[in-house]
Amino acid sequence: MKLAISGKGGVGKSTVAAMFAHLAVADGLRVLAIDADPDANLAAALGLPEAQRRGLVPLAARRALIEQRTGAKVKQYGQMFKLNPDVADIAEKESAEFRGVHLLVLGAIEGGGSGCACPESVLLRALLMDVVLYKDDCVILDFEAGLEHLGRATAQGVDLMVVVVEPGRRSVETAASVRRMAGEIGVRRYAIIGNKVASEADRAFLESALAGEDYLGGLPFSETIRRADRENLPLVDIIEEPLRAQFCDVWEKVKERAAR
């Protein structure tokens, strides 16, 4: 199962991605979580200890690895390099492991864009294609709203694009933009999850604004989630049973939708 999770900044998509990763491990799956958001927060959301987080180096900053695999020097233009570098072993060798979740942090491409053909971009896109199209793991991709790293070929292997929204007009509009971009590159299945639902008015707004969309339901605003963030604790360790049940309910719906 390959999931891509996106949404406007601050909606809690990394929290959702992290909980899904831990729930997938509880289901007995081998899980590869990939942080593809330049504002990388997935390691913290998973609950990695601070010392382990400090040791994480984004792949986009691994100059020696990039040059070795692509045959090109980083930040030197007008050179030839491999457009299909060997990346088959990177996910296993370069990931950090925590509670059964294997984590890769991609990092940002400086000066990059959708048309960037620099060695860093080529390596990251090749890596994503390898893990999405050819690995048997449960892959959970934590994206920014722009889907910067996701190419057309890779998108065809994503089982479900999940967009996290909060009860606000701009968040809902971002979800519509993500859906359009995802469709343009070939993502076939799409779903929306509400988050930070604090009142009946919030619930009603999301259900009204997303009427006719693939809305799987909402998750509540939670002081426990804020505590996990403040104290750098794995949410899965301190979550109350009612909140865990709500996450599990949404997780089951996600799995069902991805399997269609």
C-alpha positions, 0 to 999 in steps of 0.5 A: 500500500502506497499513500501520499499525504498532503495539505496546507501547512499547519493542518497536522498532516505529519501527525496524521502520517505518523499515526498511520505509520504506527498503526500500520506497524501494529497491523504487522506491515513493514513501513517506510515513511518518507518525509518529502516536505521541505519543512520536515516534521515527520521525525518529530511527529513519529516521536524519534528521540532528539539525539536520533533526530539530530543525526538525520541528514536529508538525502538532498544534502548528502553530497557524496551519495548524490555524486557517487550515484549520479556521476555528477558534481552537485551545483556544477552546471553543463555536465552529463550525469546518470538520469537513472541512478542506482537507488535500489539499496538506499531505502534500506541503508539510509533510513532511520528506524524507530518503533518498526518505522523506517524513515527517510528524509528527502529534503529540499532542492535548492533553487529547484522546481518542477523542471529541475534536472539537477543531480539531487532532483534526479536521485530523489525522483529515482528513489521515489519511483523505486520505493513506490513502484517496486518495493513491497513495503507500506509506504507513507509519503508526507508531502507539502501541498505542492507535491514537488517531488512526485513525478508523473511516472511515480504518481501512477504507483500511489494507491491513494492521495490523502489530503488533510484539511482543517475547518477553514476556507483556505485549507479547503481551497488548498485541498482542491488545488492538491486534487487538481495537481494530483489528477494532472500527474495521474493519481487515480484515487483521492480522499480527504480527512478533516483534522482539528475539528473542535466543535459541531460548527467545525464538523458542519463546515467541513461536511458542507464544504466537502459535499460530494468529495471523498471525505472520510471523516474528521479527527478532533482537536486534541490537547493530547496531540499538543502535549505529544508535540511539546514533550516530543513523545510518540502520540501512539504512547499517550493517546486516549482510547477514544482518540485512538479509536477515531484514528483507527476508524479513519485508518481503516477507511483509508486502507479500504479506499486504497485497496479499491 
